[in-house]
Amino acid sequence: MANHKASEVELNRKTVKRGFDRDSFYQAAEKTFDRTKGFKRNYVESNVGRKAHAKEPGKFFAKVMGLPTREMDMAFKLLKTMGARVPVYRPIKSK
């Protein structure tokens, strides 16, 4: 939780990188894991999704509602198991 986020500073007349960009690390780790293991990560499970849920819940739920039906159903099930407060959602039953 350092204040220096992947910045560069001059030290003894040399440019030195300092800090750590946690967001890019998590995104790269998720991408690598998903690619190597063949895992299809739902938006709700992704680091981007979790951050959006915490910071901008309106945009987060708009994005979830825009997912394909199967993924949206899974997203709401995941949110429920996480204990998140979820607006009422009832999928339309096809005849």
Residue pairs with C-beta under 8 A, 6 or more apart in sequence:
2 19
2 20
4 18
4 19
5 19
5 20
5 21
6 17
6 19
6 20
6 21
6 24
7 17
7 18
7 19
8 15
8 16
8 17
8 18
9 15
9 16
9 18
10 16
23 47
23 51
26 47
27 47
27 48
30 41
30 46
30 47
33 39
34 40
34 41
42 49
42 71
42 74
42 75
42 78
43 49
43 63
43 64
43 67
43 71
43 75
44 50
44 53
44 64
44 74
44 75
44 78
44 79
44 82
45 78
49 60
49 63
52 59
52 60
52 63
53 60
53 84
61 87
64 72
64 75
64 76
65 72
67 75
69 91
72 91
73 91
76 86
76 89
79 86
80 86
